[in-house]
């Protein structure tokens, strides 16, 4: 092993993050608790992580001089999004080979996961349960789909760049096949009325894993984005065990370090399929911030920096998250900087506002977490907090702020 890398492995206390959105911001908050420093590269000087990072490099993610500066400032580099340019991954791979940094999850993992076609093929090759699919190019048309044995209802997903419902379209009726996008994509059956589940798995480089309880997710039908997440999910004990087994098997097969979200479908007949894997902290794990003793952000940093993975001990029987997808009723909460505010003590209802400058309909602006003894109680607390957040009497703090209570 390179001497420089061996010395760095003794204490990986300088974290580099490619991407500066809300996931980067919450990773920076986790880094503060661990006493490690963070440098982020972001193309937006007003992005959420800039408020919290120890150092920000404002540049496009394909600016190799900026990435080289990140390498110099870091012991280990990680990602808050999959869409990392290939030339940037090449530079990171070369820097790791020279012993300058560690990269977690690995460059190879990013290359695999960020292309949904490669990811689906890999899942199939590993014998992991996934829906049948076809890989289409920009010349795809209705005839090619039907000739491959697929028919509506279908889902088309762009191979690269899609997230939060973007780059995904539902083709539910036969006539909808005329609306196929002319892009490289994955086409698979649409599982109507299925249950959508996510399992957040932490894996250390040693192979040690830790799993948060599987969550169930509800979606905004218009935006095709997650609206509500509940932990533990409304699953039978058998389903819960099977979801954990499938997710853990997938992440162990990747042989990469960090936090991963394995999104699953459970069909009406009870079959479990892997929808996709996210090689990063994930929206389905945001409720761990209040719901668990150690949240997904700190777990990720622990895993990539060689620190022990913490137990996944819940603080309450049930925790829920509501995504704050922007609409006019949220205008009282909108401010130009991130803040965290306890909305009510009962249920430990807390809003995490991401501080995005532009508020546009459907944009993810923050989330509300709440705890309870039952699903019904936790959801009631969360919606009560949301109503307070939407009230004209709500007073967001000035600038970046962390507050344990709000008297509005």
Buried (B, 14 or more C-beta within 10 A) or exposed (E): EEEEBEEBBEEBBBBBBBBBBBBBBBBBBBBEEBEBBBBBBBBBEBBBBBBBBBBBBBBBBBBBEBBEBBBEBBBBBBBBBBBBBEEBBBBBBEBBEEBBBBBBBBBBBBBBBBBBBBBBBBBBEBEBBBBEBBBBEEEBEBEBBEEBEBEBBBBBBBBBEBEBBEBBBBBEEEEBBEEBBEBBBBBBBBBEEBBBBBBBBBBBBEEEBBBBBBBBBEBBEEBBBBBBBBBBBEBEEEBBEBBBEBBBBBBEBBEBBBBBBBBBBBBEEEEBBBBBBBBBBBBBBBBBBBBBEBBBBBBBBBBBBBBEBBEBEBEBBBBBBBBBBBEEEBEBBBBBBBBBBBBBEEBBBBBBBBBBEEBEEBBBBBBBBBBBEEBEBBBBBBBBBBEBBBEEEBEBBEEBBEBEEBEE
